[in-house]
Amino acid sequence: MERSVVPWVATVARWVLGGVFLAAGALKLPDPDAAVRAVRAYRLLPEPLVAPVAFGLPVLEIAVGLALVAGVFVRTAAVVAAALLVVFLGGVGSAWARGLQIDCGCFGGGGEVAAGETAYPAEVVRDVALLAVALALARWPGSRLALGGRHAEATPSNEEGERVP
């Protein structure tokens, strides 16, 4: 791929990943009870941690999404997004392996569902794809239309790491 196209690809990747995280967090905020039900349904956390995770996760998702969309702290936001996606994959995989019948609660809602109403394969594929995007942005954060400082624009360099005009 031509060097001048790479920053634009990174920009689109940033906006897609950021948009997903913004949507996920924003859709959870209006219904904190559903967020608590969703976290509890995984049966992974001790009860005293359920509410703090349910209330804190949407705020973290929105912060990561805003950073990515705006193009600030791109590498940090991408690393946090990747870590969250690994946790989400672990949670969904665990629920699937244990035969739990739950909605992931990824975009609001969540909790137990009727048998056959789970969407584990699609959730895993989506999260693996988003993880790949997050890891790519963590490795190559340079993009266009970003508010961030020195990492906002991709800077060509030679093999010694020196800037090339």
N, C-alpha and C positions, 0 to 999 in steps of 0.2 A: 504494500500500500504506500502511496506517495506520502512523504513526510508531512506535507501541508494539510493532508486530509486527517491525519491521526488526531490532532487536537479537536477537530469537529466531531469525530467519532466519540472521543472521550466526553465531549459536551453532551451529546445525545445520551450516552450511557449514564452520565451524572444526573441528567434530568429524569430519565426513566427510573433509575434506582431511587432517587430522591422523591419522585412523585409517588412511587409505591409506598415508601416509608411515611410520607406525609398523609396519604390516604388511609393507611393502616392505623396510624395514631389518631387522626381526626375522627375516624368512624367509631373508635372505641370511647372517646371522651364523653359523648352525650349519655352513655348508659354504663355507669360504673358498676352497677349490679351484674350486668352481662359480662363485663370484663372479669369480675371476681368469679362468676360461674365458669367462664372459659378456663381460667388458670386452675381453678379447683378440679375441673374435669380431668386434667392430665394426671392427677394423683401422684405428683412428683415432689411437691413442696410441703413442708410442715405447715399446718394451718396458720400459725402466726406470720408466715411469710406470704401467704396468698394475697391478702389485700394490698400490702406495699408493692408487690410485683404487679398486680393488676392495675394499680393507680400510677405507678412509675413508668411502666412500659410504654404507654401511649405518649407520655411527655418525652421520653428518650427517643422514640420513633420520630416524633415531630421535629425534635432538635436535629437529629441526623438528616432527616429529609430536607429541612430548611438549609442546613449547611451545604448539602450536595446541590440543591437547586441554585442557591446563590453562588456557589463556587468558593466558599471559604472553608479552610481547614479540610480540604478535600481528602487528603490521605488519611487523616484522623477519622473523619466521618466514614470513609470507606472501610477502614479497619473495624470500627465499631459496628457498622452494618454487617460486615462479614462475620464478626463474632456473634451478633444477634442471630444471623441466619444459621450458623452452626448450632446454636442453642435451639432454634425453632425446628431444625431438621432432627435434632436429637429428641425433642419432645414429640414430634409427630411420629418419628420412627418408633419410639418407645410405646406410644399409644397404639400404633398399628400392631406392633409385635405382641402386645399384651391383650389384643382383641378388644380394646375399648371402642365403643361406638360414640365418637364425639365429633363435633364440628370444631375445626382448629381454632376458631375465634380470631383468625388472622386479620380480618377486616370487620371487626365487631361481631356481635352475637357470640356464638360458642356454646359449649356445654354438650350435654348428652343428646344424641339423635337416635332415631329409629334404626334398626338393623338395615344395612344396605345403603344408608344415606351418607356414609363417610366418603371423603374424596382424597384419601391418603396418596394414591399414586400421582394425581395431578398436583397436590400440594408439594410433594417431594420434588417433582420435575420443576415446578415454578421456583422453589427455593434454591435448588441446585443451580439453575440458570442465573438467578439473582446473585448467588454466591460467586459465580464465575465473574459476573460484572463487577461486584464489589472488590474481588481480588485483583482484577485488572486495573481498576481505578486506584487501588492502594499501591500498585506497582508503578503505574503511569498516570499520575494525577493531573498532569498538564492538560488544560482545555481552554476553550475560548469562552467569552462572555461570562467571565468569573470575576467576583469581587475580591478574591484572595490575592495575596501578594506574590511572592516569587514563584510559587508553584502554579499560579493561574494560567500562565502561558507555557507551552512546551518550548524548551530551549534546545535547539540542535547542538550536539557536541561531538567531538571526535573521539577516538578510542581512548585517549588519555583523559577524557572528561573535561577538556577545555571547550569553552563556548566557540561556536563557529558562526561567523556573521551571516 
